């Protein structure tokens, strides 16, 4: 399964963007069948998408998968949501996008009143190859039921087959892929310069609206320190649901994430004032813009 997915990603063995949809349909059908989910899929010839259904826990769920050249816009998600709304009351849909989601597309769904679609991205499919689609879907379904969150990536769950890092691990939750690239670049520069860095797990929240719930899920699953970074874009960014921890926070006394306390700030090169909060569960939310001082924040 892994090799065939890699071929689809790299367009190897004669695969083209036009034929990848059909190949992905067959591949996804095999993946769901391995978990005994009884998939029923159908390919639309005018686009790279898969519509169908599968059975999990004696319930039927609708499925739509897209592998497009560009990121999936909010309108595509709402088109699928319209299909789900038109089915039996209580029906839930799973939406898979291998090309990601456009900016604010996921947040647009998060603010809706009737949440009946669970979102998957490429990272979730990568994890499904490793642990099975049923495991990934069950995790995301429970998170959606408990937190009302349509997108919590399975990668918040630590890999049981990987030995824990002997150092001080740090999970970093960021808004988008660009922010993740910046953090990785800073860590790589530190490493090349000979500076010890912490073992990082970077999770993309795909919007600010779900950062609290994703950081909370990571803290519950991984333990240790979790840092959520919201890009200010020149003005203060408020992370929704932060008020749930009112009265249980305090100002940090340290400015270095290299310490075990985890009470540090991390800044991007943007304008805006910084604000950090330290949480008793050993994870932290920062609404600061990231700046050059990030090199001190990732020190081991």
Residue pairs with C-beta under 8 A, 6 or more apart in sequence:
1 27
1 30
1 31
1 34
1 129
2 129
4 27
5 27
5 125
5 126
5 129
6 12
7 13
7 15
8 15
8 20
8 23
8 24
8 27
8 67
11 17
11 20
15 23
17 48
17 69
20 48
20 67
21 43
21 44
21 47
21 48
21 49
21 50
21 67
22 43
24 48
24 50
24 65
24 67
24 98
25 41
25 43
25 50
25 65
28 39
28 41
28 50
28 65
28 96
29 39
29 41
31 125
31 128
31 129
31 133
32 38
32 39
32 54
32 133
33 39
34 132
34 133
35 132
35 133
35 134
35 135
36 134
37 54
37 55
37 56
37 133
37 134
38 54
38 55
39 52
39 53
39 54
39 63
40 52
40 53
40 54
41 50
41 51
41 52
41 63
42 50
42 51
42 52
43 49
43 50
44 50
44 51
47 66
47 68
48 66
48 67
48 68
49 64
49 65
49 66
49 67
49 68
50 63
50 64
50 65
50 66
50 96
51 62
51 63
51 64
52 62
52 63
53 60
53 61
53 62
53 63
54 60
54 61
54 63
54 94
55 61
56 134
56 137
56 138
56 141
57 138
59 92
60 91
61 91
61 92
61 93
61 94
61 137
62 80
62 83
62 84
62 87
62 91
62 92
62 93
62 94
63 93
63 94
63 96
64 80
64 83
64 93
64 94
64 95
64 96
65 95
65 96
65 97
65 98
66 72
66 76
66 95
66 96
66 97
66 98
66 99
67 97
67 98
67 99
68 97
68 99
69 99
70 99
70 102
71 97
71 99
71 100
71 101
71 102
71 103
71 105
72 97
72 99
72 100
72 101
72 102
72 105
73 101
73 102
73 105
74 101
74 102
74 104
74 105
74 108
74 109
77 95
77 101
77 105
77 108
77 109
77 117
77 119
78 108
78 109
80 93
80 95
80 117
81 93
81 109
81 112
81 116
81 117
83 93
84 91
84 92
84 93
84 116
84 117
85 114
85 116
91 116
92 116
92 117
92 118
92 141
93 116
93 117
93 118
94 117
94 118
94 120
94 137
95 117
95 118
95 119
95 120
96 120
96 121
96 124
96 125
97 119
97 120
97 121
97 122
98 121
98 122
98 125
99 122
100 121
100 122
100 177
100 206
101 119
101 121
101 206
103 176
103 207
104 207
105 206
105 207
106 119
106 150
106 151
106 206
106 207
106 209
106 210
107 206
107 207
107 208
107 209
107 210
109 115
109 117
109 119
109 150
110 149
110 150
110 151
110 207
110 209
110 210
111 209
115 144
115 148
115 150
117 150
118 137
118 140
118 141
118 144
118 150
118 151
119 150
119 151
119 206
120 136
120 140
121 151
121 153
121 206
123 153
123 154
123 155
123 204
124 136
124 140
124 153
124 154
124 155
127 136
127 153
127 154
127 155
127 157
128 135
128 136
128 137
128 154
130 159
131 154
135 154
136 154
139 152
139 154
139 157
140 152
140 154
143 149
143 152
143 213
143 217
144 150
144 152
147 213
147 216
147 217
148 213
149 210
149 213
149 214
150 210
151 205
151 206
151 210
152 210
152 213
152 214
152 217
153 203
153 204
153 214
155 201
155 203
156 171
156 203
156 214
156 217
156 218
156 221
156 222
157 221
157 222
158 164
158 221
158 222
165 199
167 196
167 198
167 199
167 300
168 198
168 199
168 224
168 225
168 258
168 260
168 300
169 198
169 199
169 200
169 201
169 222
169 224
169 225
170 198
170 199
170 200
170 201
170 224
170 225
170 226
170 227
170 257
170 262
170 298
171 200
171 201
171 202
171 203
171 215
171 218
171 219
171 222
171 224
171 225
171 226
171 227
171 283
172 183
172 200
172 201
172 202
172 203
172 226
172 227
172 228
172 229
172 266
173 203
173 205
173 211
173 214
173 215
173 218
173 226
173 227
173 228
173 229
174 180
174 183
174 202
174 203
174 204
174 205
174 228
174 229
175 204
175 205
175 206
175 207
175 208
175 211
175 229
175 230
175 231
176 204
176 206
176 207
176 231
177 204
179 204
179 229
179 231
179 268
179 290
180 202
180 204
182 268
182 290
183 200
183 202
183 229
183 266
183 290
183 294
183 298
184 200
184 202
186 294
186 295
186 298
187 197
187 200
187 298
189 295
190 197
190 295
190 298
190 299
191 197
195 295
195 299
195 300
196 299
196 300
197 298
197 299
197 300
198 257
198 258
198 298
198 299
198 300
200 298
201 218
201 222
203 214
203 218
205 211
205 214
205 228
208 230
208 231
208 237
208 239
208 240
209 240
211 228
211 230
211 239
211 240
211 285
212 228
212 239
212 240
212 241
212 242
212 244
212 285
213 241
214 228
215 226
215 228
215 283
215 285
216 283
218 226
218 283
219 226
219 281
219 282
219 283
223 282
224 262
224 282
224 283
225 257
225 262
225 282
225 283
225 284
226 282
226 283
226 284
227 257
227 262
227 264
227 266
227 283
227 284
227 285
227 286
228 239
228 283
228 284
228 285
228 286
229 266
229 268
229 286
229 288
229 290
230 237
230 238
230 239
230 285
230 286
230 287
231 237
231 268
231 270
231 289
231 290
232 270
232 271
232 272
232 273
232 287
232 288
232 289
233 270
233 272
234 270
234 271
234 272
235 272
236 272
236 273
236 275
236 287
237 272
237 287
238 287
239 285
239 287
242 277
242 285
245 277
245 279
248 279
248 280
249 277
249 278
249 279
250 277
250 278
251 276
251 277
251 278
252 261
252 263
252 264
252 265
252 276
252 277
252 278
252 284
253 261
253 263
254 261
254 263
254 264
255 264
255 265
255 293
255 296
256 264
256 296
256 297
256 299
257 264
257 266
257 296
257 297
257 298
257 299
258 264
258 296
258 297
258 298
258 299
258 300
261 278
262 278
262 282
262 283
262 284
263 276
263 278
263 284
264 276
264 284
264 296
264 297
265 274
265 276
265 286
265 288
265 293
265 297
266 286
266 288
266 290
266 293
266 294
266 297
266 298
267 274
267 288
267 289
267 290
267 291
267 292
267 293
267 294
267 297
268 289
268 290
268 291
268 294
269 289
269 290
269 291
269 292
270 289
270 290
270 291
271 289
272 288
272 289
273 288
274 286
274 287
274 288
274 289
275 286
275 287
275 288
276 284
276 285
276 286
276 287
276 288
277 284
277 285
277 286
278 284
279 285
